[in-house]
Amino acid sequence: MTGVAARPAPYRIATERLVIRCWDPRDAPLLKDAVDSSLDHLRRWMPWAHEEPRPLDEKVELLRVFRGRFDLGEEFVYGIFTPEEREVVGGSGLHVRIGSSGFEIGYWIRASRTRRGLAAEASAALTRVAFDVCGVEKLEIHVDPENVASCGVPRKLGYV
């Protein structure tokens, strides 16, 4: 464990419209589809999207890394899926970017699913998990101020 969380995050979280779960390497084709279909949308806000599209085998390896870090309690990177888990809606996570006192929630939503409150729904679930399950003291969401839609997520959830 990193020392950030007193207890590990759960592998699977279900909300009203989403399944938020630890990535599995078998999710690579679904992830690739979500990212590749959203490149124009993602490149504006997500630095990693400038290195896309990446081959499927690189996606498999990335998801292995995410899963390994999750299993070790180092970082909790999640896929956001439709309830039947046949489509990746986006990605999120409880990241250790802010030091040893807490997590940062990061998120992205595929272009075809934006403006439906899905980032807020996933972030609300992860907020509850971070405080109630993991026992962290601090949680942050960092947003580019020019990303008006994304700025609404922390406001909606009561972040200051």
TORBATI-334462 format. One record per residue: x, y, z of N, C-alpha, C in turn; residue in one letter; residue number from 1. Coordinates in nm, 4 decimals. Layout:
// residues N
<<X, Y, Z>, <X, Y, Z>, <X, Y, Z>, "a", NUM>
...
END
This chain:
// residues 160
<<0.0843, -0.1196, 0.0000>, <0.0000, 0.0000, 0.0000>, <0.0877, 0.1244, 0.0000>, "m", 1>
<<0.0369, 0.2293, -0.0559>, <0.1094, 0.3543, -0.0663>, <0.1121, 0.4311, 0.0641>, "t", 2>
<<0.0273, 0.3981, 0.1574>, <0.0145, 0.4782, 0.2772>, <-0.0959, 0.5811, 0.2642>, "g", 3>
<<-0.1484, 0.6000, 0.1447>, <-0.2571, 0.6951, 0.1234>, <-0.3868, 0.6385, 0.1788>, "v", 4>
<<-0.4199, 0.5180, 0.1415>, <-0.5462, 0.4561, 0.1811>, <-0.5238, 0.3612, 0.2975>, "a", 5>
<<-0.6102, 0.3729, 0.3973>, <-0.6048, 0.2788, 0.5087>, <-0.6484, 0.1404, 0.4622>, "a", 6>
<<-0.7406, 0.1381, 0.3662>, <-0.7925, 0.0125, 0.3114>, <-0.7957, 0.0238, 0.1591>, "r", 7>
<<-0.7809, -0.0872, 0.0877>, <-0.7810, -0.0814, -0.0597>, <-0.9192, -0.0490, -0.1157>, "p", 8>
<<-0.9185, 0.0054, -0.2336>, <-1.0433, 0.0357, -0.3044>, <-1.1040, -0.0935, -0.3577>, "a", 9>
<<-1.2353, -0.0977, -0.3733>, <-1.2990, -0.2181, -0.4287>, <-1.2693, -0.2329, -0.5772>, "p", 10>
<<-1.2733, -0.3552, -0.6248>, <-1.2499, -0.3825, -0.7666>, <-1.3683, -0.3403, -0.8528>, "y", 11>
<<-1.4875, -0.3416, -0.7965>, <-1.6080, -0.3138, -0.8762>, <-1.7039, -0.2278, -0.7967>, "r", 12>
<<-1.7565, -0.1249, -0.8629>, <-1.8535, -0.0335, -0.8042>, <-1.9676, -0.0214, -0.9039>, "i", 13>
<<-2.0889, -0.0395, -0.8595>, <-2.2056, -0.0236, -0.9474>, <-2.2826, 0.0997, -0.9037>, "a", 14>
<<-2.3189, 0.1815, -1.0024>, <-2.4040, 0.2973, -0.9772>, <-2.5343, 0.2747, -1.0544>, "t", 15>
<<-2.6173, 0.3766, -1.0556>, <-2.7454, 0.3642, -1.1250>, <-2.7289, 0.3304, -1.2727>, "e", 16>
<<-2.6295, 0.3932, -1.3389>, <-2.6142, 0.3753, -1.4837>, <-2.4803, 0.3182, -1.5266>, "r", 17>
<<-2.3921, 0.2898, -1.4321>, <-2.2546, 0.2542, -1.4675>, <-2.2018, 0.1377, -1.3846>, "l", 18>
<<-2.1036, 0.0714, -1.4412>, <-2.0163, -0.0178, -1.3659>, <-1.8775, 0.0441, -1.3744>, "v", 19>
<<-1.8186, 0.0670, -1.2593>, <-1.6847, 0.1243, -1.2492>, <-1.5999, 0.0127, -1.1892>, "i", 20>
<<-1.5048, -0.0365, -1.2685>, <-1.4289, -0.1504, -1.2175>, <-1.2837, -0.1453, -1.2623>, "r", 21>
<<-1.2044, -0.2205, -1.1894>, <-1.0641, -0.2351, -1.2215>, <-1.0517, -0.2877, -1.3650>, "c", 22>
<<-0.9592, -0.2296, -1.4387>, <-0.9350, -0.2762, -1.5749>, <-0.8834, -0.4191, -1.5741>, "w", 23>
<<-0.9159, -0.4897, -1.6783>, <-0.8645, -0.6243, -1.7034>, <-0.8017, -0.6195, -1.8429>, "d", 24>
<<-0.6898, -0.6863, -1.8663>, <-0.6298, -0.6828, -2.0002>, <-0.7263, -0.7218, -2.1116>, "p", 25>
<<-0.8259, -0.8039, -2.0802>, <-0.9252, -0.8416, -2.1825>, <-1.0144, -0.7248, -2.2246>, "r", 26>
<<-1.0090, -0.6135, -2.1506>, <-1.0863, -0.4940, -2.1853>, <-1.0190, -0.4099, -2.2937>, "d", 27>
<<-0.8998, -0.4469, -2.3350>, <-0.8221, -0.3651, -2.4289>, <-0.8982, -0.3290, -2.5566>, "a", 28>
<<-0.9693, -0.4214, -2.6233>, <-1.0426, -0.3796, -2.7441>, <-1.1509, -0.2759, -2.7151>, "p", 29>
<<-1.2176, -0.2876, -2.6015>, <-1.3212, -0.1898, -2.5650>, <-1.2587, -0.0540, -2.5341>, "l", 30>
<<-1.1453, -0.0555, -2.4645>, <-1.0744, 0.0689, -2.4355>, <-1.0272, 0.1345, -2.5643>, "l", 31>
<<-0.9680, 0.0558, -2.6522>, <-0.9184, 0.1104, -2.7788>, <-1.0315, 0.1748, -2.8583>, "k", 32>
<<-1.1464, 0.1096, -2.8638>, <-1.2608, 0.1655, -2.9345>, <-1.3035, 0.2992, -2.8736>, "d", 33>
<<-1.3114, 0.3053, -2.7412>, <-1.3538, 0.4287, -2.6747>, <-1.2563, 0.5426, -2.7007>, "a", 34>
<<-1.1275, 0.5148, -2.6893>, <-1.0258, 0.6183, -2.7092>, <-1.0183, 0.6588, -2.8556>, "v", 35>
<<-1.0077, 0.5602, -2.9446>, <-0.9911, 0.5911, -3.0866>, <-1.1101, 0.6689, -3.1420>, "d", 36>
<<-1.2298, 0.6413, -3.0926>, <-1.3487, 0.7113, -3.1423>, <-1.3637, 0.8499, -3.0815>, "s", 37>
<<-1.2758, 0.8849, -2.9883>, <-1.2904, 1.0112, -2.9145>, <-1.1657, 1.0983, -2.9201>, "s", 38>
<<-1.0756, 1.0715, -3.0136>, <-0.9469, 1.1402, -3.0121>, <-0.9580, 1.2918, -3.0209>, "l", 39>
<<-1.0393, 1.3437, -3.1097>, <-1.0520, 1.4896, -3.1205>, <-1.0995, 1.5491, -2.9882>, "d", 40>
<<-1.1934, 1.4844, -2.9260>, <-1.2491, 1.5271, -2.7977>, <-1.1438, 1.5176, -2.6866>, "h", 41>
<<-1.0725, 1.4071, -2.6786>, <-0.9788, 1.3834, -2.5688>, <-0.8503, 1.4643, -2.5804>, "l", 42>
<<-0.8007, 1.4821, -2.7010>, <-0.6719, 1.5508, -2.7178>, <-0.6754, 1.6936, -2.6651>, "r", 43>
<<-0.7906, 1.7532, -2.6632>, <-0.8006, 1.8908, -2.6151>, <-0.7690, 1.9015, -2.4660>, "r", 44>
<<-0.7976, 1.7935, -2.3899>, <-0.7877, 1.8013, -2.2437>, <-0.6936, 1.6996, -2.1797>, "w", 45>
<<-0.6665, 1.5907, -2.2486>, <-0.5906, 1.4812, -2.1879>, <-0.4545, 1.4678, -2.2568>, "m", 46>
<<-0.3457, 1.4999, -2.1891>, <-0.2131, 1.4932, -2.2519>, <-0.1806, 1.3550, -2.3097>, "p", 47>
<<-0.2230, 1.2480, -2.2443>, <-0.1927, 1.1139, -2.2938>, <-0.2577, 1.0852, -2.4289>, "w", 48>
<<-0.3652, 1.1553, -2.4615>, <-0.4368, 1.1305, -2.5876>, <-0.3562, 1.1730, -2.7098>, "a", 49>
<<-0.2553, 1.2567, -2.6905>, <-0.1718, 1.2988, -2.8030>, <-0.0827, 1.1855, -2.8534>, "h", 50>
<<-0.0675, 1.0812, -2.7728>, <0.0124, 0.9653, -2.8124>, <-0.0749, 0.8552, -2.8725>, "e", 51>
<<-0.2003, 0.8827, -2.8918>, <-0.2959, 0.7870, -2.9481>, <-0.3170, 0.8168, -3.0958>, "e", 52>
<<-0.3609, 0.7212, -3.1732>, <-0.4001, 0.5864, -3.1355>, <-0.2781, 0.4954, -3.1176>, "p", 53>
<<-0.2897, 0.4049, -3.0249>, <-0.1862, 0.3059, -2.9966>, <-0.2360, 0.1680, -3.0386>, "r", 54>
<<-0.1442, 0.0774, -3.0724>, <-0.1848, -0.0581, -3.1120>, <-0.2501, -0.1335, -2.9953>, "p", 55>
<<-0.3297, -0.2314, -3.0292>, <-0.4017, -0.3099, -2.9303>, <-0.3079, -0.3764, -2.8298>, "l", 56>
<<-0.1942, -0.4271, -2.8746>, <-0.1028, -0.4933, -2.7812>, <-0.0490, -0.3968, -2.6759>, "d", 57>
<<-0.0350, -0.2689, -2.7111>, <0.0074, -0.1694, -2.6122>, <-0.1036, -0.1413, -2.5121>, "e", 58>
<<-0.2272, -0.1455, -2.5564>, <-0.3410, -0.1298, -2.4646>, <-0.3452, -0.2454, -2.3654>, "k", 59>
<<-0.3223, -0.3665, -2.4150>, <-0.3197, -0.4836, -2.3269>, <-0.2130, -0.4641, -2.2194>, "v", 60>
<<-0.0950, -0.4223, -2.2591>, <0.0136, -0.4022, -2.1626>, <-0.0198, -0.2899, -2.0646>, "e", 61>
<<-0.0777, -0.1813, -2.1114>, <-0.1176, -0.0716, -2.0230>, <-0.2167, -0.1210, -1.9170>, "l", 62>
<<-0.3136, -0.2008, -1.9596>, <-0.4125, -0.2514, -1.8650>, <-0.3501, -0.3506, -1.7669>, "l", 63>
<<-0.2485, -0.4230, -1.8090>, <-0.1752, -0.5104, -1.7153>, <-0.1068, -0.4266, -1.6070>, "r", 64>
<<-0.0477, -0.3151, -1.6490>, <0.0174, -0.2257, -1.5529>, <-0.0860, -0.1692, -1.4560>, "v", 65>
<<-0.1981, -0.1191, -1.5095>, <-0.3037, -0.0668, -1.4228>, <-0.3495, -0.1724, -1.3227>, "f", 66>
<<-0.3711, -0.2946, -1.3711>, <-0.4193, -0.4029, -1.2838>, <-0.3147, -0.4369, -1.1779>, "r", 67>
<<-0.1883, -0.4413, -1.2168>, <-0.0827, -0.4714, -1.1203>, <-0.0739, -0.3669, -1.0106>, "g", 68>
<<-0.0804, -0.2401, -1.0496>, <-0.0759, -0.1315, -0.9509>, <-0.1985, -0.1362, -0.8603>, "r", 69>
<<-0.3124, -0.1719, -0.9170>, <-0.4356, -0.1851, -0.8386>, <-0.4188, -0.2972, -0.7360>, "f", 70>
<<-0.3733, -0.4133, -0.7840>, <-0.3568, -0.5287, -0.6961>, <-0.2574, -0.5020, -0.5830>, "d", 71>
<<-0.1567, -0.4197, -0.6092>, <-0.0569, -0.3856, -0.5075>, <-0.1029, -0.2706, -0.4175>, "l", 72>
<<-0.2183, -0.2103, -0.4488>, <-0.2684, -0.0982, -0.3692>, <-0.1937, 0.0307, -0.3937>, "g", 73>
<<-0.1243, 0.0406, -0.5073>, <-0.0445, 0.1594, -0.5373>, <-0.1274, 0.2710, -0.6005>, "e", 74>
<<-0.2259, 0.2337, -0.6782>, <-0.3110, 0.3302, -0.7472>, <-0.4324, 0.2530, -0.7975>, "e", 75>
<<-0.5466, 0.3202, -0.8016>, <-0.6711, 0.2515, -0.8356>, <-0.7300, 0.3121, -0.9624>, "f", 76>
<<-0.6900, 0.2567, -1.0776>, <-0.7357, 0.3057, -1.2071>, <-0.8525, 0.2181, -1.2526>, "v", 77>
<<-0.9620, 0.2834, -1.2874>, <-1.0861, 0.2141, -1.3210>, <-1.1289, 0.2399, -1.4652>, "y", 78>
<<-1.1952, 0.1419, -1.5222>, <-1.2715, 0.1608, -1.6440>, <-1.4147, 0.1941, -1.6038>, "g", 79>
<<-1.4786, 0.2771, -1.6828>, <-1.6199, 0.3087, -1.6620>, <-1.6954, 0.2421, -1.7759>, "i", 80>
<<-1.7876, 0.1544, -1.7413>, <-1.8576, 0.0709, -1.8385>, <-2.0086, 0.0919, -1.8310>, "f", 81>
<<-2.0752, 0.0550, -1.9397>, <-2.2204, 0.0447, -1.9360>, <-2.2558, -0.0687, -1.8396>, "t", 82>
<<-2.3804, -0.0754, -1.7924>, <-2.4162, -0.1785, -1.6934>, <-2.3878, -0.3221, -1.7386>, "p", 83>
<<-2.4032, -0.3494, -1.8662>, <-2.3768, -0.4860, -1.9148>, <-2.2283, -0.5067, -1.9477>, "e", 84>
<<-2.1481, -0.4018, -1.9321>, <-2.0025, -0.4050, -1.9514>, <-1.9609, -0.4406, -2.0939>, "e", 85>
<<-2.0406, -0.4000, -2.1908>, <-2.0064, -0.4238, -2.3315>, <-1.9466, -0.3008, -2.3996>, "r", 86>
<<-1.9488, -0.1881, -2.3294>, <-1.8930, -0.0651, -2.3864>, <-1.8199, 0.0120, -2.2766>, "e", 87>
<<-1.7010, 0.0623, -2.3119>, <-1.6295, 0.1520, -2.2223>, <-1.6868, 0.2919, -2.2419>, "v", 88>
<<-1.7363, 0.3478, -2.1337>, <-1.7911, 0.4832, -2.1336>, <-1.6787, 0.5840, -2.1090>, "v", 89>
<<-1.5762, 0.5412, -2.0356>, <-1.4642, 0.6293, -2.0048>, <-1.3696, 0.5635, -1.9075>, "g", 90>
<<-1.2925, 0.6462, -1.8424>, <-1.1971, 0.5973, -1.7439>, <-1.1892, 0.6937, -1.6277>, "g", 91>
<<-1.1473, 0.6430, -1.5140>, <-1.1351, 0.7256, -1.3952>, <-1.0350, 0.6604, -1.3024>, "s", 92>
<<-1.0188, 0.7173, -1.1867>, <-0.9294, 0.6549, -1.0922>, <-0.9091, 0.7366, -0.9674>, "g", 93>
<<-0.8567, 0.6695, -0.8682>, <-0.8092, 0.7324, -0.7461>, <-0.6577, 0.7315, -0.7574>, "l", 94>
<<-0.6028, 0.8469, -0.7939>, <-0.4608, 0.8596, -0.8271>, <-0.3830, 0.9179, -0.7098>, "h", 95>
<<-0.2564, 0.8797, -0.6992>, <-0.1707, 0.9237, -0.5886>, <-0.0882, 1.0470, -0.6256>, "v", 96>
<<-0.1408, 1.1305, -0.7084>, <-0.0668, 1.2472, -0.7596>, <-0.0513, 1.3602, -0.6580>, "r", 97>
<<-0.1297, 1.3612, -0.5500>, <-0.1277, 1.4763, -0.4583>, <-0.0501, 1.4490, -0.3305>, "i", 98>
<<0.0222, 1.3397, -0.3263>, <0.1030, 1.3100, -0.2090>, <0.0401, 1.2038, -0.1208>, "g", 99>
<<0.0918, 1.1922, -0.0015>, <0.0557, 1.0808, 0.0853>, <-0.0723, 1.1028, 0.1656>, "s", 100>
<<-0.1349, 1.2182, 0.1542>, <-0.2527, 1.2442, 0.2371>, <-0.3850, 1.2125, 0.1692>, "s", 101>
<<-0.3818, 1.1838, 0.0404>, <-0.5092, 1.1582, -0.0259>, <-0.4939, 1.1216, -0.1713>, "g", 102>
<<-0.6063, 1.1235, -0.2388>, <-0.6128, 1.0887, -0.3805>, <-0.6593, 1.2076, -0.4641>, "f", 103>
<<-0.6277, 1.1988, -0.5914>, <-0.6887, 1.2857, -0.6920>, <-0.7777, 1.1976, -0.7783>, "e", 104>
<<-0.8992, 1.2439, -0.8025>, <-0.9875, 1.1753, -0.8966>, <-0.9629, 1.2350, -1.0340>, "i", 105>
<<-0.9328, 1.1494, -1.1287>, <-0.9232, 1.1898, -1.2678>, <-1.0316, 1.1187, -1.3453>, "g", 106>
<<-1.0735, 1.1739, -1.4574>, <-1.1774, 1.1085, -1.5365>, <-1.1752, 1.1576, -1.6798>, "y", 107>
<<-1.2257, 1.0735, -1.7672>, <-1.2523, 1.1097, -1.9067>, <-1.3743, 1.0289, -1.9502>, "w", 108>
<<-1.4492, 1.0857, -2.0428>, <-1.5693, 1.0206, -2.0962>, <-1.5574, 1.0203, -2.2479>, "i", 109>
<<-1.5916, 0.9081, -2.3096>, <-1.5860, 0.8993, -2.4561>, <-1.6792, 1.0039, -2.5169>, "r", 110>
<<-1.6437, 1.0528, -2.6340>, <-1.7153, 1.1645, -2.6975>, <-1.8639, 1.1373, -2.7154>, "a", 111>
<<-1.9005, 1.0158, -2.7504>, <-2.0411, 0.9854, -2.7770>, <-2.1272, 0.9793, -2.6501>, "s", 112>
<<-2.0645, 0.9884, -2.5322>, <-2.1389, 0.9766, -2.4055>, <-2.1286, 1.1011, -2.3172>, "r", 113>
<<-2.0721, 1.2095, -2.3702>, <-2.0560, 1.3299, -2.2887>, <-2.1899, 1.4008, -2.2676>, "t", 114>
<<-2.1872, 1.4922, -2.1714>, <-2.3008, 1.5808, -2.1398>, <-2.4234, 1.5032, -2.0900>, "r", 115>
<<-2.3992, 1.3928, -2.0200>, <-2.5087, 1.3127, -1.9631>, <-2.4929, 1.2935, -1.8125>, "r", 116>
<<-2.3945, 1.3607, -1.7535>, <-2.3727, 1.3483, -1.6100>, <-2.2971, 1.2237, -1.5677>, "g", 117>
<<-2.2360, 1.1551, -1.6627>, <-2.1671, 1.0294, -1.6301>, <-2.0373, 1.0525, -1.5528>, "l", 118>
<<-1.9643, 1.1580, -1.5860>, <-1.8418, 1.1891, -1.5108>, <-1.8768, 1.2234, -1.3665>, "a", 119>
<<-1.9845, 1.2973, -1.3474>, <-2.0277, 1.3311, -1.2113>, <-2.0735, 1.2069, -1.1360>, "a", 120>
<<-2.1463, 1.1187, -1.2028>, <-2.1924, 0.9954, -1.1383>, <-2.0743, 0.9082, -1.0953>, "e", 121>
<<-1.9774, 0.8920, -1.1841>, <-1.8590, 0.8119, -1.1507>, <-1.7769, 0.8790, -1.0406>, "a", 122>
<<-1.7594, 1.0102, -1.0496>, <-1.6804, 1.0824, -0.9490>, <-1.7480, 1.0817, -0.8130>, "s", 123>
<<-1.8800, 1.0883, -0.8111>, <-1.9524, 1.0805, -0.6835>, <-1.9291, 0.9443, -0.6185>, "a", 124>
<<-1.9357, 0.8380, -0.6986>, <-1.9124, 0.7036, -0.6452>, <-1.7698, 0.6907, -0.5933>, "a", 125>
<<-1.6736, 0.7422, -0.6676>, <-1.5341, 0.7324, -0.6238>, <-1.5070, 0.8200, -0.5020>, "l", 126>
<<-1.5775, 0.9308, -0.4903>, <-1.5648, 1.0150, -0.3716>, <-1.6085, 0.9368, -0.2476>, "t", 127>
<<-1.7241, 0.8724, -0.2574>, <-1.7733, 0.7912, -0.1453>, <-1.6748, 0.6792, -0.1120>, "r", 128>
<<-1.6243, 0.6108, -0.2135>, <-1.5296, 0.5017, -0.1921>, <-1.4027, 0.5535, -0.1241>, "v", 129>
<<-1.3490, 0.6649, -0.1716>, <-1.2239, 0.7173, -0.1161>, <-1.2372, 0.7478, 0.0328>, "a", 130>
<<-1.3458, 0.8136, 0.0701>, <-1.3634, 0.8492, 0.2110>, <-1.4157, 0.7330, 0.2946>, "f", 131>
<<-1.5213, 0.6683, 0.2483>, <-1.5896, 0.5673, 0.3300>, <-1.5213, 0.4311, 0.3301>, "d", 132>
<<-1.4620, 0.3907, 0.2186>, <-1.4002, 0.2592, 0.2091>, <-1.2498, 0.2675, 0.2332>, "v", 133>
<<-1.1839, 0.3588, 0.1633>, <-1.0379, 0.3680, 0.1724>, <-0.9907, 0.4479, 0.2943>, "c", 134>
<<-1.0758, 0.5338, 0.3457>, <-1.0407, 0.6107, 0.4642>, <-0.9397, 0.7207, 0.4421>, "g", 135>
<<-0.9390, 0.7810, 0.3225>, <-0.8441, 0.8899, 0.2975>, <-0.8891, 1.0171, 0.3684>, "v", 136>
<<-0.7948, 1.1073, 0.3880>, <-0.8227, 1.2346, 0.4536>, <-0.8513, 1.3461, 0.3542>, "e", 137>
<<-0.8019, 1.3312, 0.2329>, <-0.8077, 1.4403, 0.1357>, <-0.8372, 1.3831, -0.0017>, "k", 138>
<<-0.9188, 1.4557, -0.0775>, <-0.9541, 1.4143, -0.2126>, <-0.9652, 1.5391, -0.2980>, "l", 139>
<<-0.9046, 1.5369, -0.4154>, <-0.9060, 1.6525, -0.5053>, <-0.9468, 1.6101, -0.6450>, "e", 140>
<<-1.0080, 1.7042, -0.7160>, <-1.0334, 1.6910, -0.8589>, <-0.9704, 1.8133, -0.9234>, "i", 141>
<<-0.8761, 1.7928, -1.0126>, <-0.8115, 1.9029, -1.0840>, <-0.8725, 1.9116, -1.2231>, "h", 142>
<<-0.9105, 2.0310, -1.2627>, <-0.9780, 2.0506, -1.3907>, <-0.9174, 2.1712, -1.4618>, "v", 143>
<<-0.8983, 2.1578, -1.5917>, <-0.8559, 2.2723, -1.6723>, <-0.9702, 2.3735, -1.6707>, "d", 144>
<<-0.9465, 2.4968, -1.6274>, <-1.0545, 2.5953, -1.6178>, <-1.1256, 2.6230, -1.7511>, "p", 145>
<<-1.0582, 2.5941, -1.8624>, <-1.1219, 2.6152, -1.9923>, <-1.2178, 2.5027, -2.0292>, "e", 146>
<<-1.2104, 2.3912, -1.9585>, <-1.2992, 2.2790, -1.9844>, <-1.4272, 2.2992, -1.9027>, "n", 147>
<<-1.5163, 2.3775, -1.9567>, <-1.6371, 2.4194, -1.8857>, <-1.7203, 2.2996, -1.8400>, "v", 148>
<<-1.7385, 2.2015, -1.9268>, <-1.8188, 2.0850, -1.8899>, <-1.7559, 2.0119, -1.7716>, "a", 149>
<<-1.6255, 1.9915, -1.7760>, <-1.5572, 1.9203, -1.6688>, <-1.5556, 2.0003, -1.5396>, "s", 150>
<<-1.5512, 2.1311, -1.5491>, <-1.5535, 2.2160, -1.4289>, <-1.6831, 2.1985, -1.3505>, "c", 151>
<<-1.7886, 2.1607, -1.4187>, <-1.9160, 2.1413, -1.3506>, <-1.9182, 2.0202, -1.2593>, "g", 152>
<<-1.8323, 1.9228, -1.2840>, <-1.8339, 1.7986, -1.2052>, <-1.7996, 1.8254, -1.0591>, "v", 153>
<<-1.6826, 1.8827, -1.0271>, <-1.6528, 1.9041, -0.8849>, <-1.7517, 2.0003, -0.8181>, "p", 154>
<<-1.7980, 2.1009, -0.8919>, <-1.8969, 2.1932, -0.8346>, <-2.0250, 2.1188, -0.7973>, "r", 155>
<<-2.0705, 2.0337, -0.8873>, <-2.1937, 1.9575, -0.8639>, <-2.1815, 1.8688, -0.7410>, "k", 156>
<<-2.0593, 1.8194, -0.7148>, <-2.0364, 1.7280, -0.6046>, <-1.9972, 1.7980, -0.4747>, "l", 157>
<<-1.9897, 1.9309, -0.4777>, <-1.9597, 2.0064, -0.3558>, <-1.8127, 2.0251, -0.3260>, "g", 158>
<<-1.7269, 1.9977, -0.4233>, <-1.5841, 2.0239, -0.4030>, <-1.5607, 2.1738, -0.4034>, "y", 159>
<<-1.4612, 2.2187, -0.3261>, <-1.4259, 2.3612, -0.3238>, <-1.2793, 2.3779, -0.3610>, "v", 160>
END
